[in-house]
């Protein structure tokens, strides 16, 4: 999931080759999966997800085929945003089979033509999607043979020979995670996948997955608006040496100031059925945006930049992936990497955050049910 941010100051005040060459990434993948060798040190402006080096801020491309189910963005401009992000140092691009479905991977594959080898592509499998038509079918599907079929489609749509980071989008309650890891292990042996990760999984499933095949990254919602991973997920990632990728790091636009007390949501926009944005809860939660506006003025930044910089300050292996369909928003989000806090400032900000009690569920029950799921044990 991704966010759009606001570029202008007025709104801010109101409220991110074959042969030997082919062996190189495969060797790197093997080293990453086994965890051998000294722990690498990231280059300036980069961070590590496991052994995978990426830019400190990535670009989520979820909405580049359809924005909150309402509008279809201008495709050439989406390509332009992707290329411009790369020009600004972004090396981490996040997609998924389910986005579109399929169409976002096509847009990303088109957009990265000319610099594919300079970047890291992350994408995800796990929803039950017809591979021929792209139609959404009921439930989830992480059966090993289905995973392999999905990856073949991904490679074609992304116009690449390997996926740098392949996530299970949601845990399939009918497939042991060891079987999922086995399928990914086969794909790694074939050079089609280099690293793998999980999204919104149960903690026991994460441990089992990591024991079977070292996990490079976990992706879950995390922001000032939703701090759930702080309860146990972040500590588990730190213990196991797994990177963390927050989706919706700008709280689906809320932390950038795109939502105010008068905001209404179009049909099909999931924010319209999230408890935190109901007419009863939204005005109360805007205290968080007011805090961000204050800090934005203090740091000569935008509110969304403060939210992203705060995430970066939590752990050196956290890599947010704000998304956008507007060039100015992308530029603003990437600029958050240049904002830092002193220890005193961070303590002051955290103290202020603790005084704000946020109200309302982050997701509707019908969506939340797919999170924190534990995979079944092997029979």
Secondary structure by P-SEA (a helix, b strand, c coil): cbbbbbccaaaaaaccccccccaaaaaaaaaaaaccccccccccccccccccccccbbbbccccccccccccccaaaaaaaaaaaaaacccbbbbccccccaaaaaaaaaaaccccccbbbbbbcccccccccccccccccccaaaaaaaaaaaaaaaccccccbbbcccccccccaaaaaaaaaaaaaaccccccccccccaaaaaaaaaaccccccccccccccccccccaaaaaaaabbbbbbcccccccccccccccccccccccccccccccccccccccaaaaaaaaaaaaaacccaaaaaaaaaaaccccbbbbbbbccaaaaaaaaacccccccaaaaaaaaaaaaacccccccccccccccccccccccc
